[in-house]
């Protein structure tokens, strides 16, 4: 069974810092990995999608990397801002199995950026 | 595009009542799914569909039914609500194995 772990569970940083969120998964036979943002009481917003054949994806101040063989992904946030405060979720889909397309989620990293 | 929409946003039920959570998408996505999110449990897959007329069970299907008569709609039915079904429910859609998009969620309380 695919297990997805996110470290740290919570992170509090001052504005302007560059930070790294970590995601690890136990089954390396993934099709893709997706990073989401969730604000309190809201739905999930897709940030980045990395295909298993890719090493990284970038969107603005966000950069996500993927090392499929070691079962790891990192989300790098440059020059953090208070508006980045949210919970960040990592999820993978497997490239095989009966529930193809199912997302396996980590528990998330709760980020607080203070002014 | 409206993306993925869900109704209602909030609902309170009494034990034993039934209801339907609505989900619709306007992106012509074939794949749709329902998740529930609970504190300490993360997001868990309830049911999913790979196209109109095709549905299957996920990780926690008991107490829920789904149907997919059109590409756009994927309603989730609670047959006889129980307090254990108090949760936040999210609907998602995508092209097969593509980027998944989530709705805003339905917050359900069962008394």
Interface residues (C-beta under 8 A of the other chain):
Chain A: X31 X32 X34 X36 X42 X43 X44 X45 X46 X49 X89 X91 X93 X98 X99 X100 X101 X102 X103 X105 X106 X107 X108
Chain B: X31 X33 X35 X42 X43 X45 X48 X50 X56 X58 X90 X92 X94 X96 X97 X98 X99 X100 X101 X102 X103 X104 X105
